[in-house]
Amino acid sequence: MPQIRLFFFCLLAIACNSNTCFAQRNALSTKESRDGWELLFDGESLDQWRTYRRPGLSNGWKVIDGEIRWVRKKAGDLISRQTFSSFELKLDYKIARGGNSGLMYHVTEDMPRPWQTGPEVQIQDNARGHDPQKAGWLYQLYPSDVDATRPAGRWNTLHIVITPEKCEQYVNGVRYCQYVKGSPDWNQKVAKSKFSKMPLFGKANNGHICLQDHGNEVAFRNIKIRRIVPETPPNN
């Protein structure tokens, strides 16, 4: 009997990792459902996604073991079929050794590349990546003095809150930055960045979520979003 119990716990350990047990992946808790969260990935299909500026999907992204995985070069950037304005988004990502990717929001399809309109939360292997912009930073705009990321090959949880009043970015529960889109501080930072030459960058207040193809292996899971409805101001 002790050997049977040991065997069972070994199987359980294999089925789970440091973040989430397999049975709990790509699912909403009762409280999350009650609070208005919805899944952007059910662990089985990419029905809620398509390739940027295309009606369908390329074969460069696959669903494998309940994860969205980049599997070949020129996969193309993935965007959500729905658009979002004010929202809270959570997802797990796993980046390959030396790899680079990104999460963009408020993406429109008016330009050749999604990062020409949508601000990008950097995703990369901080230890061996080649980009000076580190994981969790808002690319070229809002850096952070902290690094709460786990090593390449392990899962990290990214959490962003985007509203007109304030935006926040977290990695593994640690806040990296906060900012206000369109504020004087935002505009000054954009003017000093490469985005200053992109007239549509950061202008949209509604758009797609984008998972970036940067030519490196990356995986995503537990992608969930909650729309934030602006409060109605009181009558005078």
C-alpha positions as a Python dict, from the first residue, in 0.01 Angstrom:
ca = {
    (1, 'M'): (0, 0, 0),
    (2, 'P'): (275, 260, 78),
    (3, 'Q'): (428, 187, -263),
    (4, 'I'): (93, 249, -433),
    (5, 'R'): (51, 582, -253),
    (6, 'L'): (406, 683, -346),
    (7, 'F'): (340, 595, -710),
    (8, 'F'): (22, 803, -705),
    (9, 'F'): (197, 1111, -564),
    (10, 'C'): (475, 1076, -820),
    (11, 'L'): (218, 1083, -1098),
    (12, 'L'): (54, 1387, -940),
    (13, 'A'): (388, 1567, -921),
    (14, 'I'): (452, 1499, -1288),
    (15, 'A'): (108, 1630, -1382),
    (16, 'C'): (171, 1954, -1193),
    (17, 'N'): (445, 2214, -1216),
    (18, 'S'): (550, 2502, -995),
    (19, 'N'): (257, 2720, -1103),
    (20, 'T'): (-56, 2526, -1191),
    (21, 'C'): (-182, 2170, -1182),
    (22, 'F'): (-292, 2037, -1521),
    (23, 'A'): (-651, 1995, -1406),
    (24, 'Q'): (-670, 2364, -1320),
    (25, 'R'): (-522, 2501, -1642),
    (26, 'N'): (-725, 2698, -1894),
    (27, 'A'): (-1029, 2708, -1668),
    (28, 'L'): (-1213, 2966, -1461),
    (29, 'S'): (-1296, 2927, -1096),
    (30, 'T'): (-1650, 2990, -980),
    (31, 'K'): (-1542, 3324, -837),
    (32, 'E'): (-1369, 3426, -1160),
    (33, 'S'): (-1680, 3347, -1360),
    (34, 'R'): (-1891, 3543, -1115),
    (35, 'D'): (-1650, 3838, -1138),
    (36, 'G'): (-1677, 3855, -1515),
    (37, 'W'): (-1362, 3678, -1631),
    (38, 'E'): (-1367, 3493, -1962),
    (39, 'L'): (-1120, 3256, -2125),
    (40, 'L'): (-935, 3353, -2441),
    (41, 'F'): (-800, 3000, -2471),
    (42, 'D'): (-976, 2680, -2363),
    (43, 'G'): (-670, 2456, -2390),
    (44, 'E'): (-802, 2278, -2699),
    (45, 'S'): (-850, 2519, -2990),
    (46, 'L'): (-740, 2855, -3129),
    (47, 'D'): (-1093, 2953, -3227),
    (48, 'Q'): (-1061, 3287, -3047),
    (49, 'W'): (-743, 3383, -3233),
    (50, 'R'): (-629, 3454, -3587),
    (51, 'T'): (-318, 3572, -3765),
    (52, 'Y'): (-258, 3947, -3780),
    (53, 'R'): (-418, 4102, -4091),
    (54, 'R'): (-550, 3764, -4204),
    (55, 'P'): (-894, 3607, -4163),
    (56, 'G'): (-758, 3271, -4045),
    (57, 'L'): (-460, 3107, -3879),
    (58, 'S'): (-118, 3009, -4004),
    (59, 'N'): (23, 2666, -3914),
    (60, 'G'): (305, 2821, -3714),
    (61, 'W'): (110, 2808, -3387),
    (62, 'K'): (-25, 2482, -3244),
    (63, 'V'): (-218, 2369, -2940),
    (64, 'I'): (-2, 2108, -2765),
    (65, 'D'): (-69, 1970, -2415),
    (66, 'G'): (-308, 2251, -2333),
    (67, 'E'): (-66, 2524, -2445),
    (68, 'I'): (-45, 2764, -2738),
    (69, 'R'): (301, 2698, -2879),
    (70, 'W'): (508, 2870, -3146),
    (71, 'V'): (635, 2585, -3362),
    (72, 'R'): (794, 2734, -3675),
    (73, 'K'): (942, 3050, -3819),
    (74, 'K'): (718, 3299, -3999),
    (75, 'A'): (427, 3183, -3786),
    (76, 'G'): (291, 3537, -3781),
    (77, 'D'): (160, 3732, -3484),
    (78, 'L'): (-156, 3604, -3317),
    (79, 'I'): (-436, 3846, -3236),
    (80, 'S'): (-760, 3795, -3048),
    (81, 'R'): (-1072, 3795, -3262),
    (82, 'Q'): (-1239, 4020, -3007),
    (83, 'T'): (-1128, 4372, -2923),
    (84, 'F'): (-1099, 4519, -2575),
    (85, 'S'): (-1081, 4870, -2430),
    (86, 'S'): (-1062, 4868, -2048),
    (87, 'F'): (-970, 4527, -1914),
    (88, 'E'): (-766, 4308, -1682),
    (89, 'L'): (-565, 4027, -1843),
    (90, 'K'): (-375, 3733, -1696),
    (91, 'L'): (-171, 3465, -1872),
    (92, 'D'): (116, 3226, -1817),
    (93, 'Y'): (409, 3230, -2057),
    (94, 'K'): (716, 3012, -2098),
    (95, 'I'): (1004, 3140, -2309),
    (96, 'A'): (1287, 2934, -2458),
    (97, 'R'): (1653, 2984, -2368),
    (98, 'G'): (1763, 3314, -2521),
    (99, 'G'): (1412, 3368, -2658),
    (100, 'N'): (1207, 3680, -2715),
    (101, 'S'): (835, 3748, -2759),
    (102, 'G'): (579, 4000, -2642),
    (103, 'L'): (222, 4079, -2546),
    (104, 'M'): (56, 4378, -2710),
    (105, 'Y'): (-278, 4541, -2644),
    (106, 'H'): (-502, 4798, -2818),
    (107, 'V'): (-363, 4667, -3146),
    (108, 'T'): (-531, 4780, -3466),
    (109, 'E'): (-460, 4650, -3815),
    (110, 'D'): (-387, 4986, -3974),
    (111, 'M'): (-11, 4929, -3996),
    (112, 'P'): (208, 4644, -4128),
    (113, 'R'): (316, 4536, -3777),
    (114, 'P'): (109, 4516, -3458),
    (115, 'W'): (374, 4693, -3247),
    (116, 'Q'): (331, 5000, -3465),
    (117, 'T'): (-7, 5063, -3298),
    (118, 'G'): (-19, 4851, -2980),
    (119, 'P'): (204, 4904, -2675),
    (120, 'E'): (413, 4593, -2603),
    (121, 'V'): (481, 4423, -2273),
    (122, 'Q'): (819, 4260, -2326),
    (123, 'I'): (864, 3884, -2289),
    (124, 'Q'): (1211, 3736, -2305),
    (125, 'D'): (1475, 3526, -2132),
    (126, 'N'): (1633, 3801, -1924),
    (127, 'A'): (1947, 3599, -1857),
    (128, 'R'): (2037, 3521, -2218),
    (129, 'G'): (1812, 3743, -2429),
    (130, 'H'): (1971, 3997, -2660),
    (131, 'D'): (1725, 4283, -2613),
    (132, 'P'): (1807, 4544, -2345),
    (133, 'Q'): (1433, 4573, -2282),
    (134, 'K'): (1357, 4320, -2007),
    (135, 'A'): (1056, 4097, -1951),
    (136, 'G'): (767, 4278, -1787),
    (137, 'W'): (870, 4624, -1908),
    (138, 'L'): (648, 4832, -2135),
    (139, 'Y'): (876, 4833, -2436),
    (140, 'Q'): (1096, 5147, -2455),
    (141, 'L'): (858, 5339, -2231),
    (142, 'Y'): (829, 5208, -1876),
    (143, 'P'): (1114, 4994, -1735),
    (144, 'S'): (1142, 4843, -1389),
    (145, 'D'): (1416, 4807, -1130),
    (146, 'V'): (1291, 4463, -1026),
    (147, 'D'): (1317, 4124, -1193),
    (148, 'A'): (1071, 3866, -1063),
    (149, 'T'): (1094, 3639, -1369),
    (150, 'R'): (1172, 3271, -1347),
    (151, 'P'): (1443, 3120, -1571),
    (152, 'A'): (1383, 3026, -1933),
    (153, 'G'): (1185, 2704, -1964),
    (154, 'R'): (974, 2776, -1655),
    (155, 'W'): (630, 2933, -1639),
    (156, 'N'): (578, 3299, -1550),
    (157, 'T'): (250, 3477, -1488),
    (158, 'L'): (189, 3812, -1655),
    (159, 'H'): (-92, 4033, -1529),
    (160, 'I'): (-188, 4371, -1675),
    (161, 'V'): (-466, 4616, -1595),
    (162, 'I'): (-551, 4868, -1867),
    (163, 'T'): (-792, 5157, -1804),
    (164, 'P'): (-799, 5524, -1906),
    (165, 'E'): (-727, 5624, -1546),
    (166, 'K'): (-429, 5395, -1480),
    (167, 'C'): (-243, 5100, -1631),
    (168, 'E'): (-43, 4848, -1426),
    (169, 'Q'): (186, 4557, -1515),
    (170, 'Y'): (281, 4264, -1290),
    (171, 'V'): (505, 3961, -1331),
    (172, 'N'): (460, 3673, -1086),
    (173, 'G'): (263, 3900, -854),
    (174, 'V'): (523, 4180, -845),
    (175, 'R'): (425, 4520, -984),
    (176, 'Y'): (671, 4642, -1245),
    (177, 'C'): (521, 4974, -1351),
    (178, 'Q'): (214, 5194, -1366),
    (179, 'Y'): (130, 5467, -1613),
    (180, 'V'): (-151, 5654, -1784),
    (181, 'K'): (-182, 5624, -2160),
    (182, 'G'): (-194, 5965, -2326),
    (183, 'S'): (-72, 6152, -2018),
    (184, 'P'): (202, 6420, -2048),
    (185, 'D'): (453, 6169, -1905),
    (186, 'W'): (344, 5907, -2158),
    (187, 'N'): (369, 6152, -2447),
    (188, 'Q'): (717, 6262, -2342),
    (189, 'K'): (840, 5904, -2327),
    (190, 'V'): (686, 5819, -2664),
    (191, 'A'): (851, 6127, -2817),
    (192, 'K'): (1193, 5999, -2704),
    (193, 'S'): (1135, 5644, -2834),
    (194, 'K'): (1131, 5479, -3174),
    (195, 'F'): (752, 5506, -3162),
    (196, 'S'): (775, 5883, -3217),
    (197, 'K'): (786, 5808, -3591),
    (198, 'M'): (467, 5603, -3575),
    (199, 'P'): (166, 5838, -3571),
    (200, 'L'): (-83, 5567, -3473),
    (201, 'F'): (120, 5418, -3188),
    (202, 'G'): (-73, 5406, -2860),
    (203, 'K'): (-358, 5617, -2999),
    (204, 'A'): (-634, 5355, -3001),
    (205, 'N'): (-834, 5302, -2684),
    (206, 'N'): (-979, 4977, -2814),
    (207, 'G'): (-809, 4695, -2998),
    (208, 'H'): (-687, 4337, -3018),
    (209, 'I'): (-465, 4143, -2779),
    (210, 'C'): (-155, 4021, -2962),
    (211, 'L'): (90, 3737, -2895),
    (212, 'Q'): (411, 3810, -3081),
    (213, 'D'): (601, 3590, -3321),
    (214, 'H'): (963, 3695, -3267),
    (215, 'G'): (1110, 3384, -3428),
    (216, 'N'): (1170, 3205, -3096),
    (217, 'E'): (995, 2924, -2913),
    (218, 'V'): (735, 3047, -2668),
    (219, 'A'): (424, 2898, -2508),
    (220, 'F'): (112, 3049, -2350),
    (221, 'R'): (-169, 2912, -2135),
    (222, 'N'): (-431, 3025, -1881),
    (223, 'I'): (-520, 3329, -2092),
    (224, 'K'): (-812, 3500, -1922),
    (225, 'I'): (-955, 3850, -1945),
    (226, 'R'): (-1209, 4062, -1760),
    (227, 'R'): (-1367, 4366, -1916),
    (228, 'I'): (-1374, 4668, -1688),
    (229, 'V'): (-1690, 4875, -1728),
    (230, 'P'): (-1634, 5246, -1650),
    (231, 'E'): (-1825, 5371, -1353),
    (232, 'T'): (-2116, 5603, -1429),
    (233, 'P'): (-2045, 5944, -1274),
    (234, 'P'): (-2301, 6053, -1014),
    (235, 'N'): (-2568, 6302, -1117),
    (236, 'N'): (-2506, 6655, -1001),
}
